[in-house]
Amino acid sequence: MKQAVVIGAGPAGLTAAYELSTRAGIRPIVLEKSREMGGISRTVNYKGNRIDIGGHRFFSKVDRVMRWWLRMLPLEGGRNGAEAIRYHGMERSVDAAPAGPDPAREDRVMLLRSRKSRIYYLRRFFDYPVTLSKDTLVKLGAWRTAKIGLSYVKSALRPLPDERTLEQFFINRFGKELYLTFFKSYTEKVWGVPCDKISAEWGAQRIKGLSIRAALAHAFRKAFPRKVEGALHQKGTETSLIEQFLYPKFGPGQMWEEVARRVRELGGEIQCGWRADRVRTDGWRVTAIEAVSEETGERRTFAGDCFFSTAPIQELMRCFDTPPPTEVLAVSDGLVYRDFITVGLLLRSLKIHDGTPRGRKLISDNWIYIQEPDVLLGRLQVFNNWSPFMVADPSTVWLGLEYFCNQTDELWKLPDEPMVALAKEELSRIGIIDAGEVLDAVVLRVEKTYPAYFGTYDRFSEIRQYTDRYENLFLIGRNGMHRYNNQDHSMLTAMMAVDNLVAGITDKSNLWDVNTETEYHEEATAPDRQAGLQGGQ
């Protein structure tokens, strides 16, 4: 039997392994340097309280991905008797059984969850996406609202020509005043560089089609809805306006632990604790991957007929036994990544409340974009609302505070105890919690979470041209392609790579075309939901 070597056990790597096993008749060996499945889509279990790093809504307008997810984890039953999901203009049965599994009794289940995200700015909540509702206008004030409206009209009538930067992208779609009010400071907090230094391609990829016009159209549809009983019918809904999504009972990592289990059952191997550090080639083909054990330092060689890499491009390019040309290495070395810190805080209660009976106990947001410029905090997750099974004690509130930084920053180097102190102080300062209500805390750091669209990214085609020469090497996934893909896009690159392999297609253009089409498919893995008025992986 032929053998494949897959670097990385994230969504793309495990999808490739499963597809190779089931469709190509090729035995996969997955090399994963950590002990966890899912990459940045993993779930971290801290004393029974689970953390979803970055937030992963399971939604895609790609039918193939939706069917794949529900094949791994069937949808819960009890949805008012409905037994079908409607999306992308189609309807399909969720399960052959009269009802889906009960999440209170069974663990292998996908939940159907409601989406709510808001912006926290001026110590107040604003709708997300921003709408021209009475509530928004009152909170912004007459003068600021008038400037936003006039600025938008100006941009609509006279858009900036030659749109190259993210700043120009935002201004052309929202006007300068709204950009300055809601987008500029948050986006620069996320990326650490000015918006005029980021390529407009980032906006084009992440927030296609969204604008004030789209937000107003969505508000109109909400005011006059066309109700479809028991449906998840969202083909015509822009990414950032999706209002329902699927979610594994125990977070995204549960999906990838299930996929890993199936890969092993099918005869594949998943080698944990092995870091790939050398790519052997014979000129036009890859012949083997060398890896070192993170625990013992032992070296092993994994030979194969085909190879799939989700490793960061910057690392992969330094692994070839025949070094790439100097100019190509200069491009890979100049690629930029943004790193990520999550502080989990367990509390008795919050200071902020909604004006509903339930909201007096716990606000209903999945996550909140912290637009306040006087704190470093970028986004706040409420894990109770992703899945009630993410929290060990339902009477407590389990939060995830998200900070964006570089490994060279002092914030990244801050020890855990002062990092927790900073998180508690910032949330207290902006009126969301009382620090005395904190029961426990944990700090998680994730490297190279977000590939950036600046640095030498404008020369990325040189890397693609070089790696594409190896006909049996497939770069897939977010870091594997240095593309800000969501989870479903990463999976689709893996699926299509296996398609090509089965069909004997050596041209990889269709892989690089994923997520460059007009429509956008979301699972919401990333911090740019706010910066796109996004988003996430």
C-alpha positions in Angstrom: 0.0 0.0 0.0 1.2 3.5 -0.8 2.0 5.8 2.2 1.6 9.5 2.8 3.3 11.7 5.4 1.3 14.5 6.8 2.9 17.3 8.9 0.5 18.6 11.5 -2.7 17.3 13.2 -4.8 20.4 12.7 -8.0 20.6 10.6 -6.2 20.4 7.3 -3.8 17.7 8.3 -6.4 15.4 9.9 -8.8 16.0 7.0 -6.1 15.0 4.6 -5.3 11.9 6.6 -9.0 10.8 6.7 -9.5 11.5 3.0 -6.3 9.6 2.1 -7.5 6.6 4.1 -11.1 6.5 2.8 -10.8 7.7 -0.7 -7.3 7.3 -2.0 -6.4 4.0 -0.4 -3.2 5.6 0.9 -2.0 5.0 4.5 -1.2 8.2 6.3 1.4 8.9 8.9 0.6 12.2 10.7 3.5 13.9 12.5 2.3 16.2 15.3 4.8 17.9 17.6 2.3 18.4 20.4 0.1 15.9 22.2 -3.2 17.6 21.2 -5.4 17.2 18.1 -6.7 20.2 16.2 -3.8 22.7 16.1 -5.3 26.1 16.9 -8.7 24.4 16.6 -8.0 22.3 19.7 -9.9 22.5 23.0 -7.9 22.9 26.2 -9.4 21.3 29.3 -8.5 23.2 32.5 -10.0 21.5 35.5 -13.1 20.5 33.6 -13.5 24.0 32.1 -12.8 24.0 28.4 -11.2 26.7 26.3 -11.8 27.1 22.6 -8.7 29.1 21.4 -9.9 31.8 19.1 -13.6 30.7 18.8 -14.6 28.3 16.1 -18.1 28.5 14.7 -18.8 25.5 12.5 -20.5 26.9 9.5 -19.7 26.7 5.8 -21.5 27.4 2.6 -19.6 24.4 1.2 -22.0 21.5 1.3 -19.1 19.0 1.2 -17.7 20.4 4.4 -21.1 20.6 6.2 -21.8 16.9 5.3 -18.3 15.9 6.5 -18.7 17.6 9.9 -22.1 16.0 10.5 -20.9 12.6 9.5 -18.3 12.9 12.2 -20.6 14.3 14.9 -24.4 14.0 14.3 -26.6 17.0 15.0 -28.5 17.0 18.3 -32.2 16.1 18.3 -35.2 17.9 19.9 -35.2 20.9 17.5 -39.0 21.4 17.7 -39.4 18.2 15.8 -37.3 19.3 12.9 -35.0 16.7 11.5 -33.3 18.6 8.7 -30.8 21.4 8.2 -31.4 23.8 5.4 -28.5 25.7 3.9 -27.1 26.7 0.5 -30.5 26.4 -1.0 -30.8 22.7 -0.1 -32.3 20.5 2.6 -30.9 17.3 3.8 -31.7 14.8 6.6 -29.7 15.2 9.8 -30.0 11.6 10.8 -31.8 8.4 9.7 -33.1 8.0 13.2 -36.4 9.7 14.3 -34.3 12.2 16.4 -30.7 13.1 16.8 -28.7 12.3 19.9 -29.5 14.0 23.2 -26.4 16.0 24.3 -27.4 15.5 28.0 -26.9 11.8 27.6 -24.4 11.4 24.7 -21.1 13.1 24.1 -20.7 12.4 20.3 -23.0 15.2 19.2 -23.0 18.5 17.4 -25.1 21.3 18.9 -27.0 24.0 17.0 -26.2 27.3 18.7 -27.3 30.9 18.3 -24.8 33.6 17.4 -24.5 36.8 19.3 -21.5 39.2 19.2 -21.3 42.8 20.3 -18.9 45.6 20.4 -17.9 47.2 23.8 -17.0 50.8 23.2 -17.3 53.9 25.4 -18.1 51.5 28.2 -21.3 50.5 26.3 -22.5 47.7 24.1 -23.1 48.3 20.4 -24.7 45.9 17.9 -22.3 43.8 15.9 -22.3 44.3 13.0 -22.9 48.1 13.5 -26.4 49.1 12.5 -28.1 52.4 12.2 -30.6 51.5 14.8 -32.0 54.1 17.3 -29.9 52.5 20.0 -26.7 52.9 18.1 -27.5 56.5 17.1 -28.2 57.5 20.7 -25.0 55.9 22.0 -22.9 57.5 19.4 -24.5 60.9 19.7 -25.8 63.2 17.1 -22.5 64.9 16.1 -20.6 61.6 15.7 -23.5 60.0 13.8 -23.7 62.9 11.4 -20.0 62.8 10.6 -20.2 59.0 10.0 -23.1 59.5 7.7 -21.6 62.3 5.6 -18.3 60.4 5.5 -20.0 57.3 4.1 -21.8 59.3 1.4 -18.5 60.8 0.4 -16.8 57.5 0.1 -19.8 56.0 -1.8 -19.7 58.8 -4.3 -16.0 59.2 -4.6 -14.2 56.0 -3.5 -10.4 56.0 -3.2 -8.8 54.8 -6.5 -6.1 52.1 -6.6 -7.2 50.3 -3.4 -4.0 48.7 -2.1 -4.1 49.0 1.7 -6.5 47.8 4.3 -7.1 51.4 5.4 -8.3 52.2 1.8 -10.4 49.0 1.8 -12.2 50.0 5.0 -12.7 53.7 4.0 -14.2 52.7 0.6 -16.8 50.4 2.3 -17.6 52.3 5.5 -16.4 55.8 5.2 -13.5 57.4 7.0 -15.3 58.3 10.2 -16.8 54.9 10.8 -13.4 53.4 10.0 -11.8 55.7 12.6 -14.5 55.0 15.2 -14.8 51.2 15.0 -12.1 49.6 12.9 -8.8 51.4 13.0 -7.7 51.0 16.7 -9.0 47.4 17.0 -7.4 46.2 13.8 -4.1 47.8 14.8 -4.4 46.2 18.2 -4.9 42.8 16.5 -2.0 43.2 14.0 0.4 45.5 15.7 0.9 47.6 12.6 -1.0 50.6 11.0 -3.8 49.7 8.7 -2.0 51.5 5.8 0.8 48.9 6.1 -1.5 45.9 5.7 -2.5 44.6 2.2 -6.1 45.2 1.1 -6.0 41.5 0.2 -6.6 40.7 3.8 -9.9 42.5 3.7 -10.9 41.1 0.4 -10.3 37.6 1.7 -11.8 37.9 5.2 -14.8 40.2 4.7 -16.0 39.8 1.1 -19.2 41.6 0.3 -19.8 43.3 3.7 -20.5 47.0 3.9 -23.0 49.4 5.4 -25.3 48.6 2.5 -25.1 44.9 3.3 -25.7 45.6 7.0 -28.8 47.7 6.2 -30.1 45.0 3.9 -29.6 42.4 6.6 -31.5 44.7 9.1 -34.4 45.0 6.7 -34.5 41.2 6.3 -34.6 40.8 10.0 -37.5 43.3 10.3 -39.4 41.4 7.7 -38.2 37.7 8.0 -39.2 34.8 5.8 -39.4 32.1 8.4 -38.3 28.6 7.6 -39.3 26.2 10.4 -36.3 24.4 11.9 -33.9 25.7 9.2 -30.3 26.8 9.1 -30.8 28.6 5.8 -28.1 31.2 5.3 -26.7 31.0 1.7 -27.7 34.7 1.2 -26.2 35.8 4.5 -22.9 37.6 4.6 -20.3 35.9 6.7 -20.3 38.4 9.6 -24.1 38.3 9.7 -24.6 34.5 10.3 -26.9 34.0 13.2 -26.7 30.2 13.8 -23.9 27.7 13.7 -23.0 24.2 14.6 -20.7 23.4 17.5 -19.3 20.2 19.1 -20.5 19.5 22.6 -17.0 19.9 24.0 -15.6 22.4 21.6 -13.7 22.2 18.3 -11.1 19.9 19.6 -13.7 17.2 20.1 -14.2 17.1 16.3 -10.5 16.6 15.6 -10.1 14.0 18.4 -12.9 12.1 16.7 -11.3 12.4 13.3 -8.0 11.2 14.7 -9.7 8.2 16.3 -11.2 7.3 12.9 -7.9 7.7 11.1 -6.3 5.2 13.6 -9.2 2.8 13.1 -8.6 2.9 9.4 -5.0 1.9 9.8 -3.3 5.3 9.8 -0.7 6.4 12.3 -0.6 9.6 14.4 2.8 10.1 15.8 2.6 12.7 18.6 5.7 14.5 20.0 7.6 14.5 16.7 8.8 17.7 15.1 9.5 17.5 11.3 12.8 19.3 10.7 14.1 18.0 7.3 12.6 17.5 3.9 14.5 15.0 1.7 14.2 15.5 -2.0 15.5 14.1 -5.3 15.1 17.2 -7.4 11.5 17.1 -8.4 9.9 14.9 -5.7 10.0 14.7 -1.9 11.2 11.3 -0.8 11.0 11.4 3.0 10.6 13.6 6.1 13.0 13.5 9.0 11.7 14.2 12.4 13.0 14.5 16.0 11.3 13.4 19.2 10.5 16.4 21.4 10.9 14.1 24.5 14.0 12.0 23.8 15.8 13.7 20.9 15.6 10.5 18.8 15.6 11.0 15.0 13.5 9.0 12.6 12.9 9.1 8.8 9.4 8.7 7.5 9.4 7.8 3.8 6.3 8.2 1.6 4.8 8.4 -1.8 3.2 11.8 -1.2 3.6 14.5 1.4 1.2 17.1 3.0 2.5 20.0 5.0 0.5 22.4 7.4 3.8 23.6 9.0 4.4 27.3 8.9 6.0 28.2 5.5 8.8 30.1 7.3 9.9 26.9 9.1 9.3 24.5 6.1 11.5 26.5 3.7 14.5 26.1 6.1 14.0 22.3 6.2 14.8 21.3 2.5 17.9 19.3 2.2 18.6 21.2 -1.0 18.2 24.8 0.1 15.9 27.0 -2.0 17.4 30.0 -3.8 18.6 32.8 -1.6 15.9 35.2 -2.8 13.1 32.7 -2.0 14.5 32.1 1.5 14.5 35.9 1.9 10.8 36.0 1.2 10.0 33.1 3.6 12.2 34.6 6.3 10.4 37.9 5.9 6.9 36.5 6.4 5.2 37.8 9.6 3.0 36.0 12.1 0.9 37.3 14.9 0.8 35.4 18.2 -2.0 34.9 20.6 -2.5 34.7 24.4 -5.8 33.6 26.0 -6.4 34.1 29.7 -9.1 31.9 31.1 -11.0 33.5 34.1 -13.5 31.6 36.1 -15.9 33.9 38.0 -18.9 33.8 40.3 -20.6 36.5 38.2 -20.3 39.5 35.9 -21.0 43.2 36.5 -22.5 43.7 33.0 -26.1 42.5 32.4 -28.6 42.2 29.6 -32.2 43.6 30.0 -33.8 40.1 30.1 -34.4 37.6 32.9 -31.7 35.3 31.6 -29.4 38.3 30.9 -29.5 39.3 34.6 -27.7 36.1 35.3 -25.5 35.7 32.2 -25.2 37.8 29.1 -25.9 35.9 25.9 -22.9 36.9 23.8 -20.5 34.3 22.3 -17.8 36.9 22.2 -17.4 40.6 22.7 -15.1 42.9 20.8 -13.3 45.2 23.2 -12.9 48.4 21.2 -11.7 50.5 24.2 -8.3 52.0 23.4 -7.2 52.2 27.0 -6.7 48.4 27.4 -4.7 45.8 25.5 -7.5 43.3 25.6 -8.8 42.6 22.1 -11.7 40.2 22.5 -13.7 38.5 25.2 -15.3 35.0 24.9 -18.1 33.7 27.1 -17.6 29.9 26.9 -20.9 29.2 28.6 -22.6 30.4 25.5 -20.6 28.4 23.0 -21.7 25.2 24.8 -23.0 24.8 28.3 -20.9 21.6 28.5 -17.7 23.8 28.3 -18.2 24.7 31.9 -17.7 22.3 34.9 -20.1 24.3 37.2 -23.0 26.0 35.3 -23.4 28.5 38.2 -20.0 30.0 37.3 -19.0 32.2 34.4 -16.1 31.0 32.2 -14.4 33.7 30.2 -11.6 33.8 27.7 -9.6 37.1 27.4 -7.8 37.3 24.1 -4.6 39.3 23.6 -2.7 39.7 20.3 1.1 40.2 20.3 4.4 39.1 18.9 6.9 36.8 20.6 9.3 39.7 20.9 6.8 41.8 22.9 7.0 42.2 26.6 3.4 41.0 26.9 4.3 37.6 25.5 7.2 37.3 27.9 5.1 38.2 30.9 4.9 35.4 33.5 1.5 33.8 34.1 0.8 35.5 37.5 1.3 39.1 36.3 -0.5 38.2 33.1 -3.6 37.1 35.1 -3.3 40.2 37.2 -3.3 42.4 34.0 -6.4 40.6 32.6 -8.3 41.0 35.9 -7.3 44.7 36.2 -8.3 45.5 32.6 -11.7 43.9 32.8 -12.3 45.6 36.1 -11.2 49.0 34.7 -13.7 48.9 31.9 -16.6 47.8 34.2 -17.1 44.2 33.0 -16.1 42.3 36.2 -15.3 42.8 39.8 -11.8 41.3 40.4 -13.0 39.9 43.7 -15.4 37.6 41.9 -12.5 35.7 40.1 -12.2 32.1 41.4 -9.4 30.7 39.1 -7.4 31.5 36.1 -5.1 30.0 33.5 -2.8 31.4 30.7 -2.4 29.8 27.3 0.1 31.0 24.6 -0.1 30.0 20.9 2.6 30.8 18.4 2.1 31.8 14.8 -1.7 31.9 15.1 -2.3 34.4 12.4 -0.3 34.7 9.2 0.0 38.3 8.3 -0.5 40.1 5.0 2.5 42.4 5.3 6.3 41.9 5.6 7.3 40.1 2.4 3.9 38.7 1.7 3.7 40.7 -1.5 6.3 38.4 -2.9 4.7 35.2 -1.7 4.3 34.0 -5.4 8.0 33.2 -5.4 7.5 30.7 -2.6 4.5 29.2 -4.3 6.4 28.8 -7.6 9.3 27.1 -5.8 7.3 24.6 -3.7 4.9 23.8 -6.6 7.8 22.2 -8.5 7.7 19.3 -6.1 4.8 17.4 -7.7 4.1 15.1 -4.7 4.2 17.9 -2.0 1.0 19.6 -1.1 0.9 22.7 1.1 -2.5 22.9 2.8 -4.2 24.8 5.7 -3.7 28.2 7.2 0.0 28.2 8.0 0.9 25.7 5.3 -0.2 28.2 2.7 0.4 31.4 4.8 -3.2 32.3 4.1 -5.7 33.5 6.7 -8.1 30.6 6.1 -10.9 29.6 8.3 -11.3 26.0 9.4 -13.6 25.1 6.5 -11.2 26.6 3.9 -8.3 24.7 5.5 -10.3 21.5 5.3 -11.2 22.2 1.6 -7.6 22.6 0.6 -6.9 19.1 2.1 -9.9 17.6 0.3 -9.0 19.1 -3.0 -5.4 18.0 -2.7 -6.5 14.4 -2.3 -9.0 14.9 -5.2 -6.0 15.9 -7.3 -4.0 13.0 -6.1 -6.8 10.5 -7.0 -7.3 12.1 -10.4 -3.6 12.3 -11.2 -3.7 16.1 -11.4 -0.3 17.6 -10.6 -1.3 21.3 -11.1 -2.0 22.9 -7.7 -3.8 26.0 -8.9 -7.1 24.9 -7.6 -5.7 24.7 -4.1 -4.4 28.2 -4.2 -7.8 29.4 -5.5 -9.6 28.3 -2.3 -10.9 31.3 -0.4 -10.3 33.7 -3.3 -13.8 33.2 -4.7 -16.5 35.9 -4.4 -18.4 34.1 -1.6 -17.0 33.6 1.8 -17.4 30.6 4.1 -17.2 31.1 7.9 -16.5 29.1 11.0 -15.1 32.1 12.9 -11.6 31.4 14.1 -10.1 34.8 14.1 -10.0 38.2 15.7 -11.0 40.1 12.6 -14.8 39.7 13.0 -15.0 43.2 14.4 -12.4 44.6 12.0 -14.8 43.5 9.2 -18.1 45.1 10.4 -15.5 39.0 10.9 -14.7 36.1 10.3 -13.0 32.0 12.1 -9.3 29.4 11.2 
